[in-house]
Amino acid sequence: MSVAAKNIYFLSDFHLGAPNAAASLEREKIITRFLDEIKDNASAIFIVGDLFDFWYEYKQVVPKGFVRILGKMAEISDSGVPIHFFVGNHDMWMNDYFQKEMNIPVYFEPHPFEFSGKRFLIGHGDGLGPGDKGYKFIKKIFRNKFCQWLFGILPPSAGIGIANYFSRKSRAQTGLTDEKFLGEDKEWLIAYCKEVLQTTHYDYFIFGHRHLPIDFALSNTSRYINLGDWIKYFSYAVFDGTNIELKYRFR
């Protein structure tokens, strides 16, 4: 009796915490049910950034809430199915909570993987490609250990309140752009992928951040997949060992 091959799943941009507690809780329950549905058929699960709308790990404090999804992730990890987590621009202030509490590795930059002879480059996608110099500068500040320490000395109630304000402002500024394909020459992640391909071949580039499901052929042997989000599209990608496909979970 043959054993069916298991899939690798890729998801991103849950933004739990936004736009309010009630809507976030409803979305969290949907995502948790989905993780429960795929866990037995998964050889690995990649969560590619912006799981939270805001996350900061104080030395002894993490943000309130999200117990359902954190518990489900811990359960899946404990069962032996590896979960890989990439920080996004909304939850970049990770430390070691995921690693110590759930045995989930955390990646801060795009990282290469190989599955079934196919090469993947996986990352959240923020700050890559040409342009957006303002954000790239801010990202350097936010990633700076001293700046993170300065933020950490604020009381959690004050720090989280400030961060939530800027998180909402960021969504308001980018929401309209995220909903339409800008064209091959204006999509900065396509430009980034093409630049990488000049020196290194990858069969698949897997990114989030755009909030728009995209499956774009970079060449006859390379594709760029953007995972969309779990706010509007409830989209994800599945690699079955041979092919990768964008799919949608209808609520």
C-alpha positions as CSV (number, residue, x, y, z in Angstrom):
1,M,0.0,0.0,0.0
2,S,1.5,3.3,-1.1
3,V,1.6,6.3,1.2
4,A,0.3,9.6,-0.3
5,A,2.8,12.3,-0.6
6,K,2.3,15.2,1.8
7,N,2.0,18.9,0.8
8,I,3.9,22.0,1.8
9,Y,1.7,24.9,2.6
10,F,2.5,28.6,2.4
11,L,0.4,31.4,4.0
12,S,0.9,35.0,4.9
13,D,-0.6,38.3,6.1
14,F,-3.2,37.4,8.7
15,H,-2.8,40.8,10.5
16,L,-4.4,39.5,13.6
17,G,-5.4,42.4,15.9
18,A,-6.8,44.4,13.0
19,P,-9.1,46.2,12.4
20,N,-10.6,45.5,15.8
21,A,-10.8,42.7,18.3
22,A,-14.1,41.2,17.1
23,A,-13.1,41.0,13.4
24,S,-9.7,39.7,14.3
25,L,-11.1,37.0,16.5
26,E,-13.4,35.8,13.7
27,R,-10.5,35.7,11.3
28,E,-8.3,33.9,13.9
29,K,-10.9,31.2,14.2
30,I,-11.0,30.7,10.5
31,I,-7.3,30.4,10.2
32,T,-7.1,28.0,13.1
33,R,-9.7,25.8,11.6
34,F,-7.7,25.8,8.3
35,L,-4.5,24.8,10.1
36,D,-6.4,22.0,11.7
37,E,-7.7,20.9,8.3
38,I,-4.2,20.7,6.7
39,K,-2.0,19.5,9.6
40,D,-2.4,15.8,8.8
41,N,-1.5,16.3,5.1
42,A,1.4,18.7,5.7
43,S,5.1,17.9,5.6
44,A,5.8,21.6,6.4
45,I,3.9,24.9,6.9
46,F,5.4,28.3,6.1
47,I,3.9,31.4,7.6
48,V,5.4,34.2,5.6
49,G,5.0,37.3,7.7
50,D,2.5,39.6,9.3
51,L,0.8,37.0,11.3
52,F,0.1,39.8,13.7
53,D,-0.8,43.4,12.9
54,F,1.6,44.3,15.7
55,W,4.0,42.2,17.8
56,Y,6.7,43.1,20.3
57,E,8.4,40.8,22.7
58,Y,9.2,42.6,25.9
59,K,11.6,40.6,28.2
60,Q,8.7,39.1,30.2
61,V,5.6,40.2,28.3
62,V,4.1,39.4,24.9
63,P,1.0,41.1,23.4
64,K,-2.3,39.9,24.9
65,G,-4.5,37.6,22.9
66,F,-4.0,35.2,19.9
67,V,-4.2,32.1,22.2
68,R,-6.1,30.1,19.6
69,I,-3.6,30.4,16.8
70,L,-0.5,30.2,19.0
71,G,-2.0,27.1,20.6
72,K,-2.7,25.5,17.3
73,M,0.8,26.3,16.0
74,A,2.3,24.8,19.1
75,E,0.2,21.7,18.7
76,I,1.2,21.2,15.1
77,S,4.9,21.8,15.9
78,D,4.7,19.4,18.8
79,S,3.2,16.7,16.5
80,G,6.4,16.8,14.4
81,V,5.2,19.0,11.5
82,P,7.7,21.8,11.1
83,I,6.4,25.3,11.0
84,H,8.7,28.1,9.6
85,F,7.9,31.7,10.4
86,F,9.2,34.8,8.6
87,V,8.8,38.1,10.2
88,G,6.9,40.8,8.3
89,N,6.9,44.6,8.5
90,H,4.1,44.5,11.1
91,D,5.6,41.8,13.4
92,M,9.4,42.3,12.9
93,W,10.1,42.7,16.6
94,M,10.4,39.1,17.3
95,N,12.9,37.7,19.7
96,D,13.1,34.1,20.8
97,Y,9.5,33.4,22.1
98,F,8.5,31.3,19.1
99,Q,11.7,29.3,19.2
100,K,11.6,28.6,22.9
101,E,7.9,28.2,23.4
102,M,6.9,26.4,20.2
103,N,10.2,25.2,18.5
104,I,9.4,27.3,15.5
105,P,12.4,28.9,13.7
106,V,12.1,32.6,12.9
107,Y,13.7,34.2,9.8
108,F,14.3,37.9,9.3
109,E,15.5,37.8,5.7
110,P,14.6,35.8,2.6
111,H,15.9,32.3,2.9
112,P,16.6,29.5,0.4
113,F,15.1,26.0,0.7
114,E,15.0,22.9,-1.6
115,F,12.1,20.5,-1.8
116,S,11.9,17.6,-4.2
117,G,14.7,19.0,-6.3
118,K,13.0,22.4,-6.6
119,R,14.7,25.5,-5.3
120,F,12.7,28.1,-3.3
121,L,13.5,31.6,-2.1
122,I,11.0,32.5,0.6
123,G,10.5,35.8,2.5
124,H,7.9,38.3,3.5
125,G,8.9,40.7,0.7
126,D,9.0,44.1,2.4
127,G,11.9,46.4,1.5
128,L,13.0,44.3,-1.5
129,G,13.4,45.6,-5.1
130,P,13.9,49.1,-6.3
131,G,12.4,52.3,-4.8
132,D,10.7,52.8,-1.4
133,K,13.8,54.3,0.1
134,G,11.8,55.9,2.9
135,Y,10.5,52.6,4.1
136,K,14.0,50.9,3.7
137,F,15.5,53.6,6.0
138,I,12.7,53.2,8.6
139,K,13.2,49.4,8.4
140,K,16.8,49.8,9.3
141,I,15.9,51.9,12.3
142,F,13.2,49.4,13.5
143,R,15.6,46.5,13.1
144,N,18.3,48.3,15.1
145,K,18.9,46.6,18.4
146,F,19.4,49.9,20.3
147,C,16.2,51.4,18.9
148,Q,14.3,48.2,19.9
149,W,15.7,48.5,23.4
150,L,14.6,52.1,23.6
151,F,11.1,51.1,22.6
152,G,11.2,48.2,25.1
153,I,11.7,50.6,28.1
154,L,8.3,52.0,27.5
155,P,5.5,50.5,29.5
156,P,3.7,47.9,27.4
157,S,0.4,49.8,27.5
158,A,2.1,52.9,26.0
159,G,4.4,51.1,23.6
160,I,1.7,48.8,22.1
161,G,-0.7,51.8,21.9
162,I,1.8,53.8,19.8
163,A,2.7,50.8,17.6
164,N,-1.0,50.1,16.9
165,Y,-1.5,53.7,15.8
166,F,1.3,53.5,13.3
167,S,0.2,50.0,12.1
168,R,-3.3,51.3,11.3
169,K,-1.7,54.3,9.5
170,S,0.4,52.0,7.4
171,R,-2.6,49.9,6.3
172,A,-4.5,53.1,5.4
173,Q,-1.7,54.3,3.2
174,T,-1.1,51.0,1.3
175,G,-4.6,49.5,1.2
176,L,-5.6,50.7,-2.3
177,T,-2.3,49.9,-3.9
178,D,-2.4,46.4,-2.6
179,E,-5.6,45.5,-4.4
180,K,-4.4,45.7,-8.0
181,F,-1.6,44.3,-10.1
182,L,0.6,47.2,-11.1
183,G,2.1,45.6,-14.2
184,E,5.3,43.7,-14.7
185,D,7.5,46.8,-14.9
186,K,6.1,48.3,-11.7
187,E,5.8,45.3,-9.4
188,W,8.9,45.8,-7.2
189,L,9.0,42.1,-6.2
190,I,9.1,41.0,-9.8
191,A,12.0,43.3,-10.3
192,Y,13.7,41.8,-7.3
193,C,13.2,38.3,-8.5
194,K,14.6,39.1,-11.9
195,E,17.6,40.6,-10.3
196,V,18.3,37.5,-8.2
197,L,17.8,35.3,-11.2
198,Q,20.8,37.0,-12.9
199,T,23.1,35.2,-10.5
200,T,21.1,32.4,-8.8
201,H,18.4,30.2,-10.1
202,Y,15.2,29.5,-8.1
203,D,12.3,27.6,-9.4
204,Y,9.9,29.5,-7.1
205,F,10.0,32.8,-5.3
206,I,7.4,32.8,-2.5
207,F,6.5,36.2,-0.9
208,G,3.7,37.9,1.0
209,H,3.4,41.6,1.8
210,R,1.4,42.6,-1.3
211,H,-1.9,41.4,-0.1
212,L,-2.7,40.3,-3.6
213,P,-2.5,36.7,-4.9
214,I,-0.1,36.6,-7.8
215,D,1.3,33.8,-9.9
216,F,3.7,35.2,-12.4
217,A,6.0,33.4,-14.8
218,L,9.5,35.0,-14.6
219,S,10.8,32.6,-17.2
220,N,10.1,29.1,-18.5
221,T,11.6,27.6,-15.4
222,S,10.9,30.2,-12.6
223,R,7.8,31.6,-11.0
224,Y,7.0,34.3,-8.5
225,I,4.1,33.5,-6.2
226,N,2.6,36.1,-3.9
227,L,0.4,34.6,-1.2
228,G,-2.3,37.3,-0.9
229,D,-3.8,37.6,2.5
230,W,-6.3,36.3,5.0
231,I,-8.3,39.6,5.2
232,K,-9.9,39.7,1.8
233,Y,-8.7,36.7,-0.2
234,F,-8.1,33.9,2.3
235,S,-5.4,32.6,-0.2
236,Y,-2.5,30.3,0.2
237,A,-0.1,28.2,-1.9
238,V,0.4,24.4,-1.9
239,F,3.4,22.5,-3.2
240,D,2.7,18.8,-3.8
241,G,6.3,17.8,-4.6
242,T,5.8,18.5,-8.3
243,N,3.7,21.6,-8.8
244,I,2.8,24.7,-6.8
245,E,-0.7,26.1,-6.9
246,L,-2.4,29.2,-5.5
247,K,-5.7,28.3,-3.8
248,Y,-8.4,30.0,-1.8
249,R,-10.2,28.9,1.3
250,F,-13.8,29.9,1.2
251,R,-15.2,30.6,4.6
